[in-house]
Amino acid sequence: MVTVVKVGGSLLKLGPPENILADFCKALEVEKLILVHGGGYEVTEMAEKLGKKQRFIVSPEGMRSRYTDKETIEIYTMVMKGKINSEIVLALGGKGVKAVGLSGFDGGLILAERKKKLIAIDERGRRVAMEGGYTGKIVKVNPQIIQVLTSEGYVPVIAPVAIGTEGEPLNVDGDRAAAYIAGGLGADRVVFLTDVAGVMVNNELVKELTLEGAKASMRKVGFGMDKKLLAAIEAIEQGTKESIISAGNIENPITNSLNGESRTVIRR
């Protein structure tokens, strides 16, 4: 079984979480795992320390994202690739895991197209257009480097930054990066670990969704979960057998996501 695990930035606020790392090591005994991490909280924190105030925008579809100008992409890359990725690799290495830190730059792993223009909703509810900055739309994943590493028993740990068509660094959403990587690998499943039990509709956990049901639920979930649900849908559309959204802030979170009851499973 090949499983891509995405650890959300909300779970990484205090560094690599021990509950996830220990369970990750246990799951490695029976599965090939690829880890994709977030880290938006740390990017914001570091940017503020450096005097670069962060700006967030909301799309007409209701999705919230970071506006990434040149200074911000430099900070984003530094934190994601240089700090968080290294911390996770070091922590896994301390547990005997042959972890290898990667980003979308390495081996052309994640290629993206720089967005020329962004449409956002302002504080008055009006649609406004703005220059696209250094935000990218993923167009291709080259999974060969992952396949080579996993075939030799190494565990890839991937930071979600991408190479643009002109060789520039681009900010891409971590959940969608995990979805594209899972699709590119033809993974058995992709797991999105977050700080809630799964997809909640009317304050109730939805344990199973079809692909069409997931699409219909997009408007019923809030900020953050909408991107995870979109990523879960994209992964399946690109060939992943199933997507799972579950809690990462519990004991044995990966074991629970793969076999437990407290999760949302999406299948075609």
C-alpha positions as CSV (number, residue, x, y, z in Angstrom):
1,M,0.0,0.0,0.0
2,V,1.2,3.5,-0.9
3,T,-0.2,6.3,1.3
4,V,0.5,10.0,1.1
5,V,0.0,11.7,4.5
6,K,-0.5,15.5,4.7
7,V,0.1,17.1,8.1
8,G,-1.7,20.4,8.4
9,G,0.1,23.5,9.5
10,S,-2.2,23.9,12.5
11,L,-0.6,20.7,13.9
12,L,2.9,22.0,13.5
13,K,2.6,25.2,15.5
14,L,4.8,23.8,18.3
15,G,7.1,21.7,16.1
16,P,6.8,18.1,14.8
17,P,4.0,16.5,16.9
18,E,5.1,13.4,18.8
19,N,1.8,11.6,18.5
20,I,2.0,11.8,14.7
21,L,5.7,10.9,14.5
22,A,5.4,7.8,16.7
23,D,2.3,6.5,14.8
24,F,3.9,7.3,11.5
25,C,6.9,5.1,12.4
26,K,4.5,2.3,13.4
27,A,2.6,2.6,10.1
28,L,5.9,2.4,8.1
29,E,6.3,-1.2,9.2
30,V,3.4,-2.2,6.9
31,E,3.0,0.6,4.3
32,K,5.0,2.9,2.1
33,L,4.4,6.4,3.4
34,I,5.1,9.8,1.8
35,L,4.8,12.8,4.1
36,V,3.7,16.3,2.9
37,H,3.6,19.0,5.4
38,G,2.1,22.5,5.8
39,G,3.3,25.3,8.0
40,G,1.4,28.4,7.3
41,Y,1.3,29.5,10.9
42,E,5.1,29.5,11.2
43,V,5.4,31.4,7.9
44,T,3.1,34.1,9.2
45,E,4.9,34.2,12.6
46,M,8.3,34.5,10.9
47,A,7.1,37.1,8.5
48,E,5.7,39.2,11.3
49,K,9.0,39.0,13.2
50,L,10.8,40.2,10.1
51,G,8.4,43.1,9.8
52,K,6.5,41.8,6.7
53,K,2.8,42.0,7.5
54,Q,0.9,39.1,5.9
55,R,-2.2,39.7,3.7
56,F,-4.9,37.1,3.2
57,I,-7.6,37.2,0.6
58,V,-10.9,35.4,0.0
59,S,-11.8,34.1,-3.4
60,P,-15.4,34.4,-4.9
61,E,-15.8,30.7,-4.0
62,G,-15.1,31.6,-0.4
63,M,-11.6,30.1,-0.1
64,R,-9.0,32.0,2.0
65,S,-5.4,32.2,1.0
66,R,-2.2,34.0,1.5
67,Y,-1.3,36.8,-0.9
68,T,2.3,36.0,-1.9
69,D,4.5,38.9,-3.1
70,K,8.2,38.6,-3.7
71,E,9.2,39.2,-0.1
72,T,6.6,36.7,1.1
73,I,7.7,33.9,-1.2
74,E,11.3,34.3,0.0
75,I,10.1,33.9,3.6
76,Y,7.7,31.1,2.7
77,T,10.4,29.1,1.0
78,M,12.9,29.7,3.9
79,V,10.4,28.5,6.5
80,M,8.8,25.6,4.6
81,K,11.9,24.2,3.0
82,G,14.6,25.3,5.4
83,K,13.0,25.2,8.8
84,I,9.9,23.0,9.0
85,N,11.1,20.3,6.5
86,S,14.4,20.0,8.2
87,E,12.8,19.7,11.7
88,I,10.6,16.9,10.6
89,V,13.4,15.0,8.8
90,L,15.6,15.4,11.9
91,A,12.8,14.2,14.2
92,L,12.1,11.1,12.1
93,G,15.8,10.4,11.7
94,G,16.0,10.4,15.5
95,K,13.5,7.5,15.5
96,G,15.5,5.5,13.0
97,V,13.6,6.5,9.9
98,K,15.5,7.0,6.7
99,A,13.8,10.3,5.9
100,V,14.8,12.5,3.0
101,G,13.7,16.2,2.8
102,L,12.4,17.3,-0.5
103,S,10.5,20.3,-1.9
104,G,8.7,20.8,-5.2
105,F,12.0,22.2,-6.5
106,D,13.8,18.8,-6.3
107,G,13.9,16.8,-9.5
108,G,11.1,19.1,-10.8
109,L,8.7,17.4,-8.4
110,I,6.0,20.0,-8.5
111,L,5.6,22.3,-11.5
112,A,3.1,25.1,-11.3
113,E,1.9,28.0,-13.5
114,R,2.2,31.4,-12.0
115,K,-1.2,33.1,-11.7
116,K,-1.3,36.3,-13.6
117,K,-4.3,37.7,-11.9
118,L,-6.3,36.9,-8.7
119,I,-10.0,37.8,-8.1
120,A,-10.8,38.5,-4.4
121,I,-13.8,39.7,-2.5
122,D,-13.1,42.9,-0.6
123,E,-14.5,44.0,2.8
124,R,-17.6,45.4,1.1
125,G,-18.3,42.2,-0.7
126,R,-17.1,43.5,-4.1
127,R,-15.0,41.5,-6.6
128,V,-11.6,43.1,-7.1
129,A,-8.8,42.0,-9.4
130,M,-5.1,42.1,-8.3
131,E,-1.8,41.1,-9.7
132,G,-1.1,37.3,-9.1
133,G,2.1,37.6,-7.2
134,Y,4.0,34.4,-6.6
135,T,1.0,32.1,-6.2
136,G,0.9,29.0,-8.5
137,K,-1.6,26.6,-9.9
138,I,-0.1,23.0,-10.0
139,V,0.0,21.7,-13.5
140,K,2.3,18.7,-13.2
141,V,3.9,16.3,-10.7
142,N,7.0,14.3,-11.6
143,P,7.0,11.5,-9.1
144,Q,10.1,9.7,-10.3
145,I,12.3,11.0,-7.4
146,I,9.7,9.7,-4.9
147,Q,9.5,6.3,-6.6
148,V,13.3,6.0,-6.6
149,L,13.6,6.9,-2.9
150,T,10.7,4.7,-1.7
151,S,12.0,1.7,-3.7
152,E,15.2,1.9,-1.6
153,G,13.4,2.2,1.7
154,Y,13.7,6.0,2.1
155,V,10.8,8.2,3.3
156,P,10.2,11.4,1.4
157,V,9.2,14.5,3.4
158,I,7.9,17.1,1.1
159,A,7.6,20.9,1.5
160,P,4.8,22.4,-0.7
161,V,6.8,24.9,-2.8
162,A,6.8,24.6,-6.6
163,I,8.8,25.6,-9.6
164,G,7.2,28.1,-12.0
165,T,7.4,27.8,-15.8
166,E,10.1,30.5,-15.7
167,G,12.0,28.9,-12.9
168,E,10.6,31.0,-10.2
169,P,9.6,29.7,-6.7
170,L,5.8,29.6,-6.2
171,N,3.5,29.1,-3.2
172,V,1.1,26.3,-3.7
173,D,-1.5,25.0,-1.3
174,G,-0.2,22.1,0.8
175,D,-3.3,20.0,0.6
176,R,-3.5,20.3,-3.1
177,A,0.2,19.5,-3.4
178,A,-0.5,16.3,-1.5
179,A,-3.5,15.5,-3.8
180,Y,-1.4,15.9,-6.9
181,I,1.5,13.9,-5.6
182,A,-0.9,11.1,-4.6
183,G,-2.5,11.2,-8.0
184,G,0.9,11.3,-9.8
185,L,2.0,8.2,-7.8
186,G,-1.3,6.4,-8.3
187,A,-1.4,6.1,-4.5
188,D,-3.8,3.8,-2.7
189,R,-4.9,6.7,-0.5
190,V,-4.1,10.2,0.7
191,V,-4.7,11.2,4.3
192,F,-5.3,14.8,5.3
193,L,-4.5,15.1,9.1
194,T,-6.1,18.2,10.6
195,D,-7.3,19.6,13.9
196,V,-10.9,18.3,13.5
197,A,-12.4,14.8,13.3
198,G,-13.2,15.1,9.6
199,V,-15.9,16.7,7.4
200,M,-18.5,18.3,9.6
201,V,-22.0,19.1,8.1
202,N,-24.5,20.7,10.5
203,N,-22.1,19.9,13.4
204,E,-22.2,16.2,12.6
205,L,-19.3,14.1,11.3
206,V,-19.9,12.7,7.9
207,K,-18.1,9.3,7.8
208,E,-18.4,8.5,4.1
209,L,-18.9,10.5,1.0
210,T,-19.0,9.7,-2.7
211,L,-17.1,11.9,-5.1
212,E,-20.4,13.6,-6.1
213,G,-21.4,13.9,-2.4
214,A,-18.1,15.6,-1.6
215,K,-18.6,18.1,-4.4
216,A,-22.1,18.8,-3.2
217,S,-20.7,19.4,0.4
218,M,-18.2,22.1,-0.7
219,R,-20.5,24.9,0.2
220,K,-21.5,23.4,3.5
221,V,-18.1,23.4,5.2
222,G,-16.0,26.3,6.5
223,F,-12.7,28.0,5.8
224,G,-9.9,25.5,5.8
225,M,-12.0,22.4,5.3
226,D,-13.1,23.6,1.9
227,K,-9.6,23.3,0.6
228,K,-9.1,19.9,2.1
229,L,-12.3,18.7,0.6
230,L,-11.3,20.1,-2.8
231,A,-7.9,18.5,-2.5
232,A,-9.6,15.2,-1.6
233,I,-11.7,15.4,-4.7
234,E,-8.8,16.2,-6.9
235,A,-6.8,13.3,-5.6
236,I,-9.5,10.8,-6.6
237,E,-10.1,12.4,-9.9
238,Q,-6.4,12.0,-10.7
239,G,-6.4,8.3,-9.8
240,T,-6.0,7.9,-6.0
241,K,-8.3,5.2,-4.8
242,E,-9.6,7.0,-1.7
243,S,-9.1,10.2,0.3
244,I,-9.3,10.4,4.1
245,I,-9.8,13.5,6.3
246,S,-9.2,12.9,10.0
247,A,-7.9,14.3,13.2
248,G,-4.2,14.6,13.8
249,N,-4.4,15.8,17.4
250,I,-5.4,12.5,18.9
251,E,-3.5,9.4,20.0
252,N,-2.5,7.1,17.1
253,P,-3.8,9.6,14.4
254,I,-2.5,7.7,11.4
255,T,-3.7,4.3,12.6
256,N,-7.1,5.9,13.2
257,S,-7.2,7.5,9.8
258,L,-6.5,4.2,8.1
259,N,-8.7,1.9,10.2
260,G,-10.7,3.9,12.7
261,E,-14.3,5.2,12.9
262,S,-13.6,8.9,13.6
263,R,-12.8,10.0,10.1
264,T,-14.3,11.0,6.7
265,V,-13.6,8.6,3.8
266,I,-14.2,9.7,0.2
267,R,-14.3,7.3,-2.7
268,R,-15.5,7.4,-6.2
